[in-house]
Amino acid sequence: MLSANMLNYYVAFQILGVVILLWLLNRTLYYIYEHTLEPIVFPRIMKTFARVYNSRMDRVKRQLFSDLSNLKKAVGSQLTILEIGAGTGANFKYYPDGTSVIPLEPMDNFGSYLKDNAKEFPNLTVEKLVVAFGEDMKDIPSESVDAVVTTLVLCSVKEVTSVHGKYYFLEHVGGEKYSVGKFIQHLVQVPWAFLLGNCILTRNIQQSIEEMGFSSMNCQQIVAPLPLPLYPMLPHVVGFAVK
Ligand SMILES: C[S@@+](CC[C@H](N)C(=O)[O-])C[C@H]1O[C@@H](n2cnc3c(N)ncnc32)[C@H](O)[C@@H]1O
């Protein structure tokens, strides 16, 4: 006969075993998804998503990127933009004529989407996709770009190092502490990250940008005019920064 104490230990070990098994199963399934389906599914989702997002955020993007024309005049020659996490090339339509764009992406399946999209903008020179992570951009010569752009990328990037030139950003961010918005972000985090390239909803992106060591920064917090299913990503920051 098992004593009551032994029985408790036995049940506790069984529960622990089940939890570990479920965790291992989850990790294994995610690993398989990440290396098989995700590179096919995620760019497709992003193509549709970018269309909806651009239509709702057109005014915000136009205002942000209008400054690129001033930068182009100041540079005096061809403007070169490094776009980190360029995705399907949703921002190409906002770049001034004659701009050279270096798209950087960790997922090379975005390459064909970028190429197709580039055909619609013969006014730009879209360079070959650099397959790399924002955390490791050693293939980009540090002084070779005039501007760096990220839109909806810092939610997936742990740390962006060595950003040179003027940095333009439009990013969704974590909601206010103890707000309904933040609660919902936590609630939907797991499936959201699964479908949207490991996007973390609750990150304090403004702080991450501040920690990149810019000498000046112009950052506005806005509520994005997005449809209800995108409620968890309504809080945004938009602006630019210089070293
Ligand atoms: C939500 S999508 C945004 C794409 C595009 N910037 C846009 O606004 O439509 C996030 C993009 O960041 C890329 N990404 C994810 N992790 C990254 C990393 N560590 N470094 C650079 N890009 C990354 C993804 O592959 C994806 O293309």
PDBQT file of the ligand as one rigid body, heavy atoms in Angstrom, charges set to zero:
ROOT
HETATM    1  C1  LIG A 301       5.230  41.863 -39.922  1.00  0.00    +0.000 C 
HETATM    2  S1  LIG A 301       6.427  41.652 -41.150  1.00  0.00    +0.000 S 
HETATM    3  C2  LIG A 301       6.585  43.318 -41.787  1.00  0.00    +0.000 C 
HETATM    4  C3  LIG A 301       7.103  43.342 -43.209  1.00  0.00    +0.000 C 
HETATM    5  C4  LIG A 301       7.235  44.739 -43.818  1.00  0.00    +0.000 C 
HETATM    6  N1  LIG A 301       8.216  45.516 -43.126  1.00  0.00    +0.000 N 
HETATM    7  C5  LIG A 301       5.909  45.444 -43.846  1.00  0.00    +0.000 C 
HETATM    8  O1  LIG A 301       5.756  46.496 -43.213  1.00  0.00    +0.000 OA
HETATM    9  O2  LIG A 301       4.990  44.936 -44.527  1.00  0.00    +0.000 OA
HETATM   10  C6  LIG A 301       7.910  41.427 -40.229  1.00  0.00    +0.000 C 
HETATM   11  C7  LIG A 301       9.094  41.179 -41.125  1.00  0.00    +0.000 C 
HETATM   12  O3  LIG A 301      10.286  41.148 -40.332  1.00  0.00    +0.000 OA
HETATM   13  C8  LIG A 301      11.061  40.042 -40.732  1.00  0.00    +0.000 C 
HETATM   14  N2  LIG A 301      11.895  39.637 -39.586  1.00  0.00    +0.000 N 
HETATM   15  C9  LIG A 301      11.566  38.786 -38.588  1.00  0.00    +0.000 A 
HETATM   16  N3  LIG A 301      12.606  38.634 -37.749  1.00  0.00    +0.000 NA
HETATM   17  C10 LIG A 301      13.593  39.421 -38.230  1.00  0.00    +0.000 A 
HETATM   18  C11 LIG A 301      14.929  39.669 -37.799  1.00  0.00    +0.000 A 
HETATM   19  N4  LIG A 301      15.419  39.104 -36.712  1.00  0.00    +0.000 N 
HETATM   20  N5  LIG A 301      15.673  40.521 -38.554  1.00  0.00    +0.000 NA
HETATM   21  C12 LIG A 301      15.162  41.119 -39.656  1.00  0.00    +0.000 A 
HETATM   22  N6  LIG A 301      13.918  40.909 -40.110  1.00  0.00    +0.000 NA
HETATM   23  C13 LIG A 301      13.141  40.066 -39.402  1.00  0.00    +0.000 A 
HETATM   24  C14 LIG A 301      10.053  39.000 -41.137  1.00  0.00    +0.000 C 
HETATM   25  O4  LIG A 301      10.617  38.007 -41.970  1.00  0.00    +0.000 OA
HETATM   26  C15 LIG A 301       9.013  39.851 -41.847  1.00  0.00    +0.000 C 
HETATM   27  O5  LIG A 301       9.296  40.043 -43.183  1.00  0.00    +0.000 OA
ENDROOT
TORSDOF 0
